Amino acid sequence: MTPEPQNVVEYGLRRTIVSIAVIAATLLEIVDTTIVNVALPNIQGNLGVPIDQGAWIITGYIVANVVVIPLTPWLAARFGRRQYFFASIVIFTIASLMCGLSGSFGSLVFWRIVQGLGGGGLISTSQAILRDTYTLKEQGKAQGIFAMGVIVGPALGPVLGGWITDNLTWRWAFFINIPIGIAAAVLIWNYLRNPSEPVKKKLDWIGLGFLALGLGSMQYVLDQGQTYDWLDDPNIRLFTFLAIAGLVSFVWWTLRSAIPVVDLHVLRLRQVAAGSVLGAVLGVSLYGSILVLPQYLQTSLGFTATLSGLTILVRAIAVMVFTPLTAALAGRGVIDPRISTAIGFVLLGVSNWMLAGITTPQSQFGTFIVVLVISGIGLSQIFVPLSIAVIGGVPEKEVPATSAFFNLSRQVGGSIATAVLVTLLVRGITIHQTELAATQNLRSVGTAAYLQQNGSGVASLSNLGNLVARQAAVLSFADTSRATAIITFALAPLVLLLNRPRLGGPVAIE
């Protein structure tokens, strides 16, 4: 028999402590990903591995993360949410220590996978805890607190990663998690209450196997495809086949299972289907720009890792300033969450299009402030209202399955963005370089003036080639920003498919 849920709403100091511990745990998982991205070149150099192998430091973590997210509702119910959340923090913290102590590449990748298994349970469980910790009337506030971690976290990562890269060793990208993880674990164990006791529930191991095979293989293809030129590589072809076979088998099996790992029937609700796609679009805008912009700032403009991170922080500040206001208005029903979400996507699209226009070889720090502030305002208009619109528009019994799709879609959207944008960037550089090189002849006024001033020696011609390569890279960075804008504009109308949410209903994601 399923035990009756308990009221675990907290007030006063206890609620403050739980909120701080939960958001700290959420930031652990999100910030660490972007910190490691910034420190990756140093890690590769220190361990003596090429770029294609070094990518496994990121890929291994994300594959483990993506596989665990759909299992979170079952794990929380089976072992107790407090116990599961505590264990996730402990696993993540211990794995962080072992990553920092790793003396070989293989050891580091192994512990990154373990870290991903722990981190996968933090985000969605955090949101469920905050939902139950606050009253129904305060759900906007709860979502606003959670949004701070989810949206600001990816921006804080490059700042910390840049400072660590410039001033410490790469190992501190992992050691920095330890004190925060210990503090969060102690607070969670002592102050968090379970909404219900653990229940012995069977797990559909066959469905889980298909899901792990499909998502894991898909993540490998997305992360490694560009490195190995996609389907031209036999391994990419193999994993593409495994991804399709695994996901198709998972759908076929799960629709017939009495104990499905994820309830796919919830996708019959247009609220869930549209919300999941919009979550993926949010992942594209959130993680895509975090990937592309620092690369442009550091490689084309010569920014240090620290300055590059501070540039991204401008957007995070805008998010922190405007999210509380958005949460308050959406939570009280002052503005239709669908309208707020639509405005947010439009602002994101506008900011990415504007970013393409100021992507030049001479741009300065101040050039990006307005664009990043607009982007931050856009993000602040999306996360909380979108959560309210998606979850508030489905029956209460469908909330757990809906939440799984929403969290997973945002993560997968970020992975797809990374794969697509990196591919566009690399191939765009090649195309632009070919086109620019074709114009560099004596009939070109600019080329003729350059050769007259610098001569036609080997060094001068080599420098001319470097100028062409840098300009090609800048043009390609601008193209990727435009592509992100187009994707955002094209899919934003899906907001119209969302139903008006039930005010006062559940708004969190579990």
C-alpha positions in Angstrom: 0.0 0.0 0.0 1.3 3.4 -0.9 1.7 5.6 2.2 -0.2 8.9 2.5 2.0 11.9 1.6 3.0 14.1 4.5 2.8 17.8 4.7 6.5 19.0 4.6 5.9 22.7 4.2 8.5 24.6 6.2 8.6 28.1 7.7 11.1 30.5 9.2 14.7 29.5 9.7 14.2 25.9 8.9 12.8 26.7 5.4 15.7 29.1 4.8 18.2 26.4 5.7 16.5 23.8 3.5 16.3 26.3 0.6 20.0 27.2 0.9 21.1 23.5 1.1 18.9 22.6 -1.9 20.1 25.4 -4.2 23.7 24.8 -3.2 23.4 21.2 -4.3 21.8 22.3 -7.5 24.6 24.7 -8.2 27.1 22.0 -7.5 25.9 20.0 -10.5 25.3 22.8 -12.9 28.3 25.0 -12.2 30.7 22.0 -12.2 29.8 21.2 -15.8 30.8 24.6 -17.1 33.9 24.9 -14.9 35.3 21.7 -16.4 34.5 22.9 -19.9 36.7 26.0 -19.3 39.5 23.9 -17.7 39.4 21.2 -20.3 42.3 22.4 -22.4 44.5 22.5 -19.3 43.4 19.0 -18.2 44.2 17.6 -21.7 47.6 19.2 -21.7 48.5 18.0 -18.2 47.4 14.4 -18.8 48.8 14.3 -22.3 45.7 13.4 -24.2 44.4 14.7 -27.6 41.2 16.7 -27.9 39.1 13.8 -29.2 40.0 11.7 -26.2 39.8 14.6 -23.8 36.2 15.1 -24.8 35.3 12.0 -22.9 35.8 13.9 -19.6 32.7 15.8 -20.6 30.9 13.1 -22.5 31.2 10.5 -19.7 29.6 12.8 -17.2 26.7 13.9 -19.5 25.9 10.3 -20.6 25.6 9.2 -16.9 23.6 12.4 -16.1 21.1 11.9 -18.9 20.5 8.2 -18.0 19.8 9.0 -14.3 17.4 11.9 -14.8 14.4 9.8 -16.0 15.0 7.4 -13.1 14.9 10.1 -10.4 11.1 9.8 -9.5 11.5 6.0 -9.1 14.7 6.2 -7.0 13.2 8.9 -4.8 10.1 6.9 -4.1 12.0 3.6 -3.6 14.6 4.8 -1.2 13.0 8.0 0.2 13.6 11.4 -1.2 15.7 12.6 1.7 17.9 9.5 1.6 18.2 9.7 -2.2 19.1 13.4 -2.3 21.6 13.0 0.5 23.2 10.0 -1.3 23.4 11.9 -4.6 25.2 14.8 -2.9 27.6 12.4 -1.2 28.3 10.5 -4.4 28.9 13.7 -6.3 31.2 15.1 -3.6 33.3 11.9 -3.2 33.6 11.6 -7.0 34.7 15.3 -7.2 37.5 14.5 -4.7 38.6 11.4 -6.7 38.5 13.4 -10.0 40.9 16.0 -8.5 43.2 13.2 -7.3 43.2 11.3 -10.5 46.6 10.6 -11.9 45.6 9.1 -15.2 43.1 9.9 -17.9 41.2 6.6 -17.5 40.8 7.2 -13.8 39.5 10.7 -14.4 36.9 9.6 -16.9 35.7 6.8 -14.5 35.2 9.2 -11.7 33.5 11.7 -14.0 30.9 9.0 -14.8 30.4 8.3 -11.1 30.0 12.1 -10.6 27.4 12.2 -13.3 25.4 9.4 -11.7 25.3 11.5 -8.5 24.6 14.8 -10.2 21.7 13.4 -12.3 19.6 13.1 -9.2 20.2 16.7 -7.9 18.3 19.0 -10.3 14.9 17.4 -10.5 14.9 16.3 -6.9 15.9 19.8 -5.9 12.8 21.3 -7.6 10.5 18.7 -6.0 11.9 19.5 -2.6 11.3 23.3 -3.1 7.8 22.6 -4.3 6.9 20.8 -1.1 8.8 23.2 1.2 6.7 26.2 0.1 2.9 26.7 0.3 0.8 26.6 -2.9 0.5 30.4 -2.8 4.3 30.7 -2.7 5.1 28.4 -5.6 6.3 31.3 -7.7 8.9 32.1 -5.1 10.0 28.5 -5.0 10.4 28.3 -8.7 12.2 31.6 -8.7 14.7 30.3 -6.2 15.2 27.1 -8.3 15.5 29.2 -11.5 18.4 31.1 -10.0 20.4 27.9 -9.8 19.4 26.5 -13.2 19.9 29.6 -15.2 22.6 31.5 -13.2 24.7 28.3 -12.7 25.9 27.9 -16.3 27.0 31.6 -16.2 28.9 31.3 -12.9 30.8 28.3 -14.1 32.9 30.1 -16.7 33.8 32.8 -14.2 35.0 30.3 -11.6 36.5 28.1 -14.3 38.3 31.0 -15.8 39.8 32.2 -12.5 40.8 28.6 -11.6 42.4 28.2 -15.1 44.4 31.4 -14.8 45.4 31.2 -11.1 45.3 27.5 -9.9 45.6 24.0 -11.3 42.8 22.2 -13.1 42.3 19.9 -10.1 40.7 22.8 -8.2 37.8 22.6 -10.7 36.8 19.5 -8.8 38.2 20.3 -5.3 36.0 23.4 -5.1 32.9 21.1 -4.9 34.1 19.4 -1.7 33.3 22.0 1.1 30.0 23.0 -0.6 29.0 19.3 -1.0 29.8 18.5 2.7 27.9 21.5 4.0 24.8 20.7 1.8 24.9 17.0 2.8 25.0 17.8 6.5 22.1 20.3 6.2 20.0 18.0 4.1 20.4 15.0 6.5 19.5 17.1 9.5 16.8 19.4 8.2 15.0 17.8 5.3 11.9 15.8 5.9 10.5 13.0 3.6 7.1 13.7 2.1 6.4 9.9 2.3 8.2 6.8 3.5 10.2 4.7 1.0 8.1 2.2 -0.9 9.3 -1.1 -2.4 8.6 -0.7 -6.1 9.6 -3.0 -8.9 11.8 -1.6 -11.6 11.4 -2.4 -15.3 15.0 -3.5 -15.9 14.4 -4.2 -19.5 12.9 -0.8 -20.2 15.8 0.8 -18.2 18.3 -1.1 -20.3 16.7 0.1 -23.6 16.6 3.7 -22.2 20.2 3.6 -21.1 21.3 2.2 -24.5 19.3 4.7 -26.4 20.1 7.8 -24.5 23.7 6.9 -23.8 24.4 6.1 -27.5 22.6 9.3 -28.6 24.7 11.4 -26.2 27.9 9.8 -27.6 26.9 10.6 -31.1 26.0 14.2 -30.2 29.3 14.8 -28.3 31.7 12.9 -30.6 30.0 13.3 -34.0 31.8 16.4 -35.2 35.2 15.1 -34.0 34.8 12.0 -36.2 32.9 13.7 -39.1 29.6 12.1 -38.2 28.4 9.2 -40.3 31.7 9.0 -42.2 33.0 7.2 -39.1 32.0 3.6 -38.5 31.8 4.1 -34.7 29.4 7.0 -35.1 27.3 4.9 -37.5 27.3 2.1 -34.9 26.2 4.3 -32.1 23.6 6.0 -34.2 22.1 2.6 -35.0 22.2 1.7 -31.3 20.6 5.0 -30.3 17.7 4.5 -32.7 17.3 0.8 -31.9 17.5 1.5 -28.1 15.0 4.4 -28.1 12.5 2.6 -30.5 12.7 -0.5 -28.4 12.2 1.6 -25.2 9.1 3.2 -26.6 7.7 -0.2 -27.8 8.4 -2.0 -24.6 7.4 0.9 -22.2 4.0 1.3 -23.8 3.3 -2.3 -23.0 4.9 -2.4 -19.5 2.8 -2.5 -16.3 5.7 -0.8 -14.4 7.2 1.7 -17.0 10.4 3.5 -16.1 8.9 6.6 -17.7 5.2 6.9 -18.4 5.1 7.8 -22.1 1.3 8.0 -22.2 1.7 11.5 -20.8 2.9 12.7 -24.2 -0.7 12.5 -25.4 -1.2 15.8 -23.6 -0.2 18.6 -25.9 0.8 20.5 -22.8 3.6 18.0 -22.1 4.6 17.5 -25.8 4.8 21.3 -26.5 6.4 22.0 -23.1 9.1 19.4 -23.7 10.0 20.9 -27.0 10.1 24.4 -25.5 12.3 23.0 -22.7 14.7 21.7 -25.4 14.7 25.2 -27.0 15.5 26.7 -23.7 18.4 24.3 -23.4 19.6 25.4 -26.9 19.6 29.1 -25.9 20.9 28.5 -22.4 23.8 26.1 -23.1 24.5 26.9 -26.8 25.6 30.5 -26.1 27.6 29.4 -23.1 29.5 27.1 -25.4 30.0 29.4 -28.4 30.5 32.9 -26.8 33.5 32.0 -24.6 35.2 30.4 -27.6 34.8 33.5 -29.6 35.9 35.8 -26.8 39.1 33.8 -26.1 40.2 32.7 -29.5 39.2 35.6 -31.7 39.3 38.6 -29.3 42.1 37.3 -27.0 40.1 37.6 -23.7 41.6 35.8 -20.8 39.5 32.9 -19.4 38.6 35.1 -16.4 37.5 38.1 -18.5 35.5 35.7 -20.7 33.7 34.4 -17.7 33.0 37.9 -16.4 31.4 38.7 -19.7 29.0 35.8 -19.4 28.3 36.9 -15.8 26.6 40.1 -17.1 23.8 37.9 -18.3 23.6 36.1 -15.0 23.2 39.4 -13.1 20.3 40.3 -15.4 18.7 36.9 -14.6 19.1 37.4 -10.9 17.6 40.9 -11.0 14.5 40.1 -13.1 13.7 36.5 -12.1 12.2 37.4 -8.7 9.8 39.9 -10.3 8.8 37.4 -13.0 8.2 34.7 -10.4 6.0 37.0 -8.3 3.9 38.1 -11.2 3.5 34.6 -12.6 2.8 33.0 -9.3 0.1 35.5 -8.5 -1.5 35.2 -11.9 -0.9 38.8 -12.7 0.4 37.8 -16.1 -0.5 34.8 -18.2 2.7 32.5 -18.0 2.3 31.7 -21.6 2.6 35.4 -22.6 5.7 35.8 -20.4 7.3 32.7 -21.9 6.6 33.9 -25.4 8.1 37.3 -24.6 11.2 35.6 -23.2 11.8 33.5 -26.3 11.4 36.5 -28.5 14.0 38.4 -26.4 16.3 35.4 -26.6 16.0 35.4 -30.4 16.6 39.1 -30.6 19.6 39.0 -28.4 21.2 36.2 -30.4 20.6 38.1 -33.7 22.1 41.2 -32.2 25.1 39.2 -31.0 25.7 38.1 -34.5 25.8 41.8 -35.6 28.5 42.8 -33.1 30.7 39.7 -33.6 33.7 41.3 -35.1 37.5 41.0 -34.7 37.7 44.3 -32.8 34.7 44.0 -30.3 35.4 45.1 -26.7 34.0 44.0 -23.3 31.5 46.8 -23.3 30.1 45.9 -26.7 28.4 42.8 -25.3 26.7 44.3 -22.2 23.4 45.4 -23.8 23.0 42.1 -25.7 23.7 40.0 -22.7 21.3 42.0 -20.5 18.5 41.4 -23.1 19.4 37.7 -23.1 19.3 37.6 -19.3 15.9 39.4 -19.2 14.6 36.8 -21.8 15.8 33.9 -19.7 14.2 35.4 -16.6 10.9 35.5 -18.4 11.0 31.8 -19.4 11.9 29.3 -16.8 9.4 30.0 -14.0 6.4 30.8 -16.2 7.2 27.8 -18.5 7.3 25.5 -15.4 3.9 26.9 -14.3 2.4 26.7 -17.8 3.5 23.1 -18.4 3.0 21.5 -15.0 0.0 23.7 -14.0 -1.9 22.6 -17.2 -1.8 18.8 -16.6 -3.7 16.6 -14.1 -1.9 16.2 -10.8 -1.3 12.5 -11.3 0.6 13.3 -14.5 3.1 15.7 -12.8 5.9 13.1 -12.1 6.0 11.9 -15.7 5.7 15.4 -17.1 8.5 16.6 -14.9 10.8 13.8 -16.2 10.3 14.8 -19.8 10.7 18.5 -19.0 14.0 18.0 -17.2 15.3 15.5 -19.8 14.3 17.7 -22.7 16.3 20.7 -21.4 19.4 18.5 -20.9 19.0 16.9 -24.3 18.3 20.3 -25.9 21.6 21.5 -24.5 23.4 18.5 -25.9 21.8 18.9 -29.3 22.7 22.6 -29.3 26.3 21.7 -28.5 26.5 19.2 -31.3 24.8 21.3 -34.0 26.5 24.6 -33.1 30.0 23.0 -33.0 29.3 21.4 -36.4 28.1 24.7 -37.9 31.0 26.5 -36.4 33.7 24.1 -37.7 32.2 23.8 -41.1 31.5 27.5 -41.3 35.1 28.3 -40.7 36.2 26.0 -43.5 33.6 27.5 -45.9 34.4 31.1 -45.0 38.1 30.5 -45.2 37.8 29.1 -48.6 35.7 32.0 -49.8 38.0 34.6 -48.3 41.1 33.0 -49.6 39.7 33.0 -53.1 39.5 36.8 -53.0 43.1 37.3 -51.8 44.9 38.2 -55.1 46.5 41.2 -56.6 43.2 42.3 -58.1 41.9 42.8 -54.5 42.6 46.4 -53.4 43.0 45.3 -49.7 45.4 42.5 -50.6 47.5 44.7 -52.9 47.8 47.4 -50.2 48.7 44.8 -47.6 51.5 43.3 -49.8 52.8 46.7 -50.7 53.1 47.7 -47.1 54.4 44.4 -45.7 56.1 42.8 -48.7 55.5 39.4 -50.3 57.9 37.4 -48.1 57.1 34.1 -46.5 56.4 35.7 -43.1 54.1 38.3 -44.7 52.2 35.7 -46.6 51.9 33.5 -43.6 50.5 36.4 -41.6 48.0 37.1 -44.3 46.8 33.5 -44.1 46.4 33.9 -40.4 44.3 37.0 -40.9 42.1 35.2 -43.3 41.7 32.3 -40.8 40.8 34.6 -37.9 38.2 36.5 -40.0 36.7 33.2 -41.2 36.3 32.1 -37.5 34.6 35.4 -36.6 32.2 35.1 -39.5 31.4 31.5 -38.4 30.8 32.6 -34.8 28.3 35.1 -36.1 26.6 32.4 -38.2 26.1 30.2 -35.1 24.5 33.1 -33.2 22.1 33.7 -36.1 21.3 30.0 -36.3 20.5 30.0 -32.5 18.2 33.0 -33.1 16.4 31.3 -36.0 15.8 28.1 -34.0 14.4 30.2 -31.1 12.1 32.3 -33.3 10.9 29.2 -35.2 9.9 27.2 -32.2 8.6 30.0 -30.0 5.1 29.8 -31.4 4.7 26.4 -29.7 3.9 28.4 -26.6 0.4 28.8 -28.2 -0.2 25.1 -27.7 0.0 25.4 -24.0 -3.2 25.5 -22.0 -3.8 28.2 -19.4 -2.4 26.8 -16.1 -4.5 26.2 -13.0 -3.4 29.0 -10.6 -2.5 27.6 -7.2 -1.9 24.1 -8.7 1.4 22.3 -8.7 4.1 24.1 -10.5 7.2 22.2 -9.8 9.1 19.5 -11.6 10.0 16.2 -10.0 
